[in-house]
């Protein structure tokens, strides 16, 4: 199976990606931060029994999403599963009411 994981460089996204890679699924890890993506990619690749790709993309930017889609088409990687785990964490609890 082929999975595209947004937020794949850290947290839940990376944990899901690692388990999927161990199970032999092909992956594209997506993150907007290239340094975090490199580290996450290395971590996932180290346990992978499958192909792991990486792609820098801010999923909140339509133009970048179009480039991600073009990359998937051009590389022949059309995902069977989308793991949408990109997000922003606010440590400031005053935002919670």
C-alpha positions as CSV (number, residue, x, y, z in Angstrom):
1,X,0.0,0.0,0.0
2,X,1.1,3.6,-0.6
3,X,0.7,6.2,2.1
4,X,1.2,10.0,1.9
5,X,1.8,11.3,5.5
6,X,1.5,15.1,6.1
7,X,3.2,16.1,9.3
8,X,5.4,13.1,8.7
9,X,8.5,14.7,10.3
10,X,7.4,14.7,13.9
11,X,4.8,13.5,16.4
12,X,1.9,11.3,15.4
13,X,2.7,11.6,11.7
14,X,6.2,10.3,12.2
15,X,5.0,7.5,14.5
16,X,2.4,6.4,11.9
17,X,5.0,6.6,9.2
18,X,7.5,4.4,11.1
19,X,4.9,1.7,11.8
20,X,3.8,1.7,8.1
21,X,7.4,1.6,6.9
22,X,8.1,-1.4,9.3
23,X,5.1,-3.1,7.8
24,X,6.5,-2.7,4.3
25,X,4.3,0.1,3.0
26,X,5.7,2.7,0.6
27,X,5.6,6.3,1.9
28,X,5.9,9.9,1.0
29,X,6.6,12.0,4.1
30,X,5.5,15.6,3.8
31,X,6.5,18.5,6.1
32,X,6.9,22.3,5.6
33,X,10.1,22.4,7.6
34,X,13.0,20.9,5.6
35,X,15.3,20.4,8.6
36,X,12.6,18.5,10.5
37,X,11.8,16.5,7.4
38,X,15.4,15.4,7.0
39,X,15.5,14.2,10.6
40,X,12.1,12.5,10.3
41,X,13.0,10.9,7.0
42,X,16.2,9.5,8.4
43,X,14.3,8.0,11.4
44,X,11.7,6.4,9.2
45,X,14.1,5.2,6.6
46,X,16.2,3.5,9.3
47,X,13.3,1.0,10.0
48,X,11.8,0.9,6.6
49,X,11.2,-2.4,4.7
50,X,9.8,-0.2,1.8
51,X,10.4,2.9,-0.3
52,X,10.4,6.2,1.6
53,X,10.3,9.5,-0.2
54,X,10.2,13.0,1.3
55,X,8.6,16.3,0.0
56,X,8.7,19.7,1.5
57,X,5.3,21.3,1.4
58,X,3.2,23.6,3.5
59,X,-0.2,22.0,3.1
60,X,-1.9,25.3,3.9
61,X,-0.5,26.8,0.6
62,X,-2.5,25.8,-2.5
63,X,0.4,26.4,-4.8
64,X,2.6,24.0,-2.8
65,X,-0.2,21.4,-2.7
66,X,-0.3,21.6,-6.5
67,X,3.4,20.9,-6.6
68,X,3.0,17.9,-4.3
69,X,0.3,16.6,-6.5
70,X,2.5,17.0,-9.6
71,X,5.3,15.2,-7.8
72,X,3.0,12.3,-7.0
73,X,1.9,12.1,-10.7
74,X,5.4,12.4,-12.1
75,X,6.9,9.8,-9.8
76,X,4.0,7.4,-10.3
77,X,3.3,7.5,-6.5
78,X,-0.5,7.8,-6.2
79,X,-1.3,7.2,-2.6
80,X,-3.9,4.6,-1.5
81,X,-4.1,6.3,2.0
82,X,-3.7,9.9,3.1
83,X,-2.6,10.4,6.7
84,X,-3.4,14.1,7.4
85,X,-1.5,14.8,10.6
86,X,-0.1,18.2,9.9
87,X,-1.0,20.8,12.4
88,X,0.1,23.5,14.8
89,X,0.5,23.1,18.5
90,X,-0.2,26.0,20.7
91,X,1.3,25.7,24.2
92,X,-0.5,28.8,25.4
93,X,-3.5,27.3,27.3
94,X,-5.2,30.7,27.5
95,X,-6.5,29.8,24.0
96,X,-8.6,27.0,25.5
97,X,-11.8,28.2,27.0
